[in-house]
Amino acid sequence: MVALRGAARVVSVNVGEVRELKWRDRIHHTAIDKKPVAGRRGIHSLGVDGDVQGDRSCHGGIDKAVYAFASEHYDYWAEWLGTPIGPGAFGENLTLEGVTEDEVCIGDRLRFGSALLEVSEPRQPCLTFAALHRREDLPKSFADAGWPGIYFRVVEEGDVEAGDPVTRVARGPSDWTVRRVFRMIMGREPMPANVDHLLEHPALADASRQALVKRRRSVQEA
């Protein structure tokens, strides 16, 4: 076991229902506006009990069963947005303390309550972020900031609630932190010579693998 720094814990468990979100000339059917819930919630192979995904072509599924975001980033985004924000503001199921993208790696396994989750990929910014917060420039600023949150797949189903400790029980290759992989996908960091090691990693979600292959191709063709 490789411990996380500090006393890592679950700040809140957040769920949402699908609703219409009108922005510009488009209507989004989304459950991104998630709210904290009290008590223990089950985590199963496709997500958190009581939560739904509005667009299953981009969200949800085995590799994106649970989305987590670090509370350490909230002060930055509250200042950037010019308004107070709280848990669930980025559509995360788990708001965490002490678990950031520069500390966890693809393939890390973390225990949340009685559930065991595996890091699968970073989240990529989408227009729904812009619609939720009424800021067209949010996806680009989200990419520039480099703190995308963490997607997990479920290794062992269980349950979780606010206040539960978070422990790391297994570590993936230290080269591939979630932050670094995200920056590579977004073109904010050069593609390393050993990227094939990442592409061959069984824990890496297919969506990120395809994004990295596309990014590498564009670099080679430039």
C-alpha positions as CSV (number, residue, x, y, z in Angstrom):
1,M,0.0,0.0,0.0
2,V,1.3,3.5,-0.9
3,A,-0.4,6.0,1.4
4,L,-2.0,9.2,0.1
5,R,-0.6,12.5,1.6
6,G,-2.5,13.7,4.6
7,A,-5.9,12.5,5.8
8,A,-7.7,11.8,2.5
9,R,-11.4,11.7,2.9
10,V,-14.8,11.9,1.1
11,V,-16.2,15.4,1.5
12,S,-19.5,14.6,-0.1
13,V,-21.4,12.1,-2.2
14,N,-23.3,13.8,-5.0
15,V,-26.1,12.7,-7.3
16,G,-28.2,14.3,-10.0
17,E,-31.3,13.7,-12.2
18,V,-31.6,14.5,-15.9
19,R,-33.0,17.9,-16.7
20,E,-33.0,20.4,-19.6
21,L,-30.3,22.9,-19.5
22,K,-30.7,25.7,-22.1
23,W,-27.6,27.5,-23.3
24,R,-27.0,29.6,-26.4
25,D,-29.0,27.9,-29.1
26,R,-28.8,24.4,-27.7
27,I,-30.7,22.3,-25.1
28,H,-28.7,19.8,-23.1
29,H,-30.3,16.9,-21.4
30,T,-27.9,16.4,-18.5
31,A,-27.5,15.4,-14.9
32,I,-24.3,17.4,-14.4
33,D,-25.9,19.6,-11.7
34,K,-25.3,17.2,-8.8
35,K,-26.1,17.8,-5.2
36,P,-24.8,16.3,-2.0
37,V,-26.8,13.6,-0.3
38,A,-26.8,12.4,3.3
39,G,-26.2,8.8,4.4
40,R,-24.5,5.9,2.8
41,R,-24.9,5.3,-1.0
42,G,-24.2,2.1,-2.8
43,I,-21.6,2.1,-5.6
44,H,-22.1,-0.5,-8.3
45,S,-20.4,-1.3,-11.6
46,L,-22.2,1.6,-13.4
47,G,-22.2,4.3,-10.8
48,V,-23.7,5.6,-7.6
49,D,-27.2,4.7,-6.4
50,G,-29.6,7.5,-7.3
51,D,-27.4,9.1,-9.9
52,V,-28.0,9.1,-13.6
53,Q,-26.2,10.3,-16.8
54,G,-28.0,12.3,-19.4
55,D,-25.7,11.6,-22.3
56,R,-24.4,8.0,-22.1
57,S,-22.4,8.4,-25.2
58,C,-20.0,10.6,-23.3
59,H,-20.6,9.7,-19.7
60,G,-21.1,6.7,-17.6
61,G,-20.3,3.1,-18.4
62,I,-17.7,0.7,-16.9
63,D,-14.7,3.0,-17.3
64,K,-16.6,6.2,-16.1
65,A,-18.7,4.7,-13.4
66,V,-17.6,7.2,-10.7
67,Y,-16.3,10.8,-11.2
68,A,-14.4,12.5,-8.4
69,F,-13.1,16.0,-8.0
70,A,-10.7,17.5,-5.4
71,S,-12.1,20.1,-3.1
72,E,-8.7,21.8,-3.2
73,H,-9.6,23.2,-6.6
74,Y,-12.8,25.0,-5.5
75,D,-11.3,28.2,-4.3
76,Y,-9.6,28.7,-7.7
77,W,-12.8,28.1,-9.6
78,A,-14.9,30.2,-7.3
79,E,-12.6,33.1,-7.9
80,W,-12.5,32.4,-11.7
81,L,-16.3,32.2,-11.9
82,G,-16.9,35.1,-9.6
83,T,-19.4,33.2,-7.5
84,P,-19.3,30.7,-4.6
85,I,-19.5,27.1,-5.6
86,G,-19.6,23.9,-3.6
87,P,-19.6,20.1,-3.9
88,G,-21.1,18.7,-7.1
89,A,-20.4,21.9,-9.0
90,F,-18.4,20.0,-11.7
91,G,-20.8,17.1,-11.9
92,E,-18.7,14.9,-9.6
93,N,-20.1,12.0,-7.7
94,L,-17.4,12.2,-5.0
95,T,-16.0,15.4,-3.8
96,L,-12.6,14.5,-2.2
97,E,-10.0,16.0,0.1
98,G,-6.4,14.9,-0.2
99,V,-6.8,13.1,-3.5
100,T,-5.5,15.3,-6.4
101,E,-4.7,14.5,-10.0
102,D,-0.9,14.9,-9.6
103,E,-0.9,12.3,-6.9
104,V,-2.9,9.4,-8.3
105,C,-2.0,7.4,-11.4
106,I,-3.7,5.4,-14.0
107,G,-4.3,2.0,-12.4
108,D,-4.2,3.2,-8.8
109,R,-6.8,1.4,-6.6
110,L,-8.4,3.4,-3.9
111,R,-10.8,2.3,-1.1
112,F,-13.8,4.5,-0.5
113,G,-15.9,3.2,2.4
114,S,-16.4,-0.5,1.4
115,A,-16.0,0.1,-2.3
116,L,-12.7,-0.4,-4.2
117,L,-12.3,1.8,-7.3
118,E,-9.6,1.9,-10.0
119,V,-8.3,5.1,-11.7
120,S,-9.2,4.8,-15.4
121,E,-8.7,8.2,-17.0
122,P,-9.1,12.0,-16.6
123,R,-12.2,13.8,-17.6
124,Q,-12.2,15.8,-20.8
125,P,-14.0,19.1,-20.7
126,C,-17.2,19.5,-22.6
127,L,-19.8,22.1,-23.6
128,T,-22.1,21.0,-20.7
129,F,-19.6,22.6,-18.3
130,A,-20.1,25.9,-20.2
131,A,-23.8,25.5,-20.1
132,L,-24.0,24.8,-16.4
133,H,-21.9,27.7,-15.4
134,R,-22.9,30.1,-18.2
135,R,-19.3,30.6,-19.4
136,E,-18.4,29.8,-23.0
137,D,-14.7,29.9,-22.1
138,L,-14.9,27.3,-19.3
139,P,-13.9,24.2,-21.3
140,K,-10.7,25.9,-22.5
141,S,-9.9,27.3,-19.1
142,F,-10.6,23.8,-17.6
143,A,-8.0,22.4,-20.0
144,D,-5.5,25.1,-19.3
145,A,-5.8,24.6,-15.5
146,G,-5.0,20.9,-15.8
147,W,-7.1,19.7,-12.9
148,P,-9.7,17.6,-14.7
149,G,-11.0,15.3,-11.9
150,I,-10.6,11.5,-11.9
151,Y,-12.8,8.8,-13.5
152,F,-12.9,5.4,-11.7
153,R,-14.1,2.0,-12.6
154,V,-15.5,-0.2,-9.9
155,V,-13.4,-3.2,-8.8
156,E,-15.5,-4.1,-5.7
157,E,-19.0,-2.8,-5.2
158,G,-19.7,-1.3,-1.8
159,D,-21.1,1.8,-0.2
160,V,-19.7,5.2,0.8
161,E,-20.7,8.4,2.7
162,A,-19.3,11.8,3.5
163,G,-16.5,11.6,6.0
164,D,-15.3,8.1,4.9
165,P,-11.5,7.9,4.7
166,V,-9.8,7.2,1.4
167,T,-6.9,4.8,1.2
168,R,-4.8,3.7,-1.7
169,V,-4.3,-0.1,-1.7
170,A,-2.4,-0.4,-5.0
171,R,-0.4,1.9,-7.2
172,G,-0.1,2.1,-11.0
173,P,3.1,3.2,-12.8
174,S,4.2,6.5,-11.3
175,D,4.9,8.0,-14.7
176,W,1.3,8.3,-15.6
177,T,-0.4,10.6,-13.1
178,V,-3.9,11.7,-14.1
179,R,-2.8,15.3,-14.4
180,R,0.1,14.3,-16.8
181,V,-2.2,12.1,-18.9
182,F,-4.7,14.9,-19.2
183,R,-2.1,17.5,-20.2
184,M,-0.9,15.1,-22.9
185,I,-4.4,14.6,-24.3
186,M,-5.0,18.4,-24.3
187,G,-1.7,19.1,-26.0
188,R,-0.4,21.0,-22.9
189,E,2.6,18.6,-22.5
190,P,4.8,16.9,-25.2
191,M,4.1,13.3,-26.1
192,P,6.9,11.3,-24.4
193,A,8.9,8.7,-26.2
194,N,7.6,6.0,-23.9
195,V,3.9,6.8,-24.5
196,D,3.4,3.2,-25.8
197,H,3.8,2.0,-22.2
198,L,0.8,4.1,-21.3
199,L,-1.2,3.0,-24.3
200,E,-0.6,-0.6,-23.4
201,H,-1.6,-0.1,-19.8
202,P,-4.7,-2.3,-19.2
203,A,-6.3,0.2,-16.8
204,L,-6.3,3.1,-19.2
205,A,-9.8,3.7,-20.5
206,D,-10.4,3.3,-24.3
207,A,-11.6,6.9,-24.6
208,S,-8.3,8.3,-23.3
209,R,-6.3,5.7,-25.3
210,Q,-8.0,6.9,-28.5
211,A,-7.5,10.5,-27.6
212,L,-3.8,9.9,-27.0
213,V,-3.4,8.1,-30.3
214,K,-5.1,10.9,-32.1
215,R,-2.9,13.5,-30.4
216,R,0.2,11.6,-31.3
217,R,-0.8,11.3,-34.9
218,S,-1.5,15.0,-35.1
219,V,2.0,15.7,-33.7
220,Q,3.6,13.4,-36.2
221,E,1.8,14.9,-39.1
222,A,2.6,18.5,-38.1
